[in-house]
Amino acid sequence: MPRSLNRRQFAGAVAAATVPLAFPALAQTRPLTIYLTVPPGTSSDTLARLLGDRLRVKLNRTVLVEPKSGAGGLVAIQALKLQPAEGDYLMMAPNSAVSLLPLFSTKPTFDFEKDLQAVVECAAAPMAFTVNPASGVNTLAEYFDSVRKNGKLGSIGVPSPVSMGALVIHQLGKQLNLPLQAIAYRGGSPLLTDLLGNQIPCSGSILPDYLEQHRAGKLKILAHASETRSPLAPEIPTITEAGYPGYVALTSFGLFAKAGTSTQLANDYAAIVTEALASAPIVEALHKMGLVPVGGTPAEFHRKVLADRARWAPVIKDAGIKMDA
């Protein structure tokens, strides 16, 4: 005969029976796959794996991170579009791949508002100008002076033709009447290799791509496009402080789902990721990379993507940068 419960035990049993799962919509046995728009070993790859591990623990579900790089993010976007809108596939992507890529394309093949669902903004980082110490350049003004003397030094590497770095380079070149030219690479890794080898005069990629090498003295970050100095690297001035006000360009990395994914699913994923981004181990890991954790709701991230598109659209039109994708 089963033992009887006292009043406290009975009340606890009833309460436990009536509390629903924290995220019932996410109770799946299928793996959760996160597509990447970039090759392995990049900042967003590390970010996706950190958050993927937290999702795995929270959901008791296998989480896979699958790189699908190419065409400025279009390869990953098209792969996501082919999947059912059931929440089993997400994409970690920079905002430039989602909000700006159609504006760069001669024949856009996707529309953010029709094809994708913003889930959560995960982390952000500013664009930065970086040189090899062997160049002898110590400030952004010195670099621009060197370009005035030798126009060939105006070649600035960017990880993608659709990057915000390319747009900042265009704006500064026009303002200063300098032959600044964005040279597009196929990702941040080959650009880093050339910069370390002093094969390209300067880079216009995001701060995390070079912070480790900057701290080790292998590269020198001249300035970055934030409103204020970063607490992660307080010795590096902003572009405004370097004498060129008005240049703020932050790349956000966020998770997206296919359009039609339920609002509840998106909200649940966002809640788990936002909680993870507030945890000390992940905050520390991101800070070491030069990333600032963000978090928030799908609605907030959706508005951010639209705001980026509105801000940069006229710059893209003026620059005339196009890609056949």
Secondary structure, DSSP 8 states (H G I E B T S, - for coil): ------HHHHHHHHHHHH---SSGGG--SS-EEEEESS-TTSHHHHHHHHHHHHHHHHHT--EEEEE---GGGHHHHHHHHTS-SSSSEEEEEEHIIIIIHHHHBSS----HHHHEEEEEEEEEEEEEEEE-GGG---SHHHHHHHHHH-GGGGEEEES-TTSHHHHHHHHHHHHHT---EEEE-SSHHHHHHHHHTT-SSEEEEEGGGTHHHHHTTSSEEEEE-SSS--TTSTTS-BTTTTT-TT---EEEEEEEEETT--HHHHHHHHHHHHHHHTSHHHHHHHHHHT-EE----HHHHHHHHHHHHHHHHHHHHHHT--B--
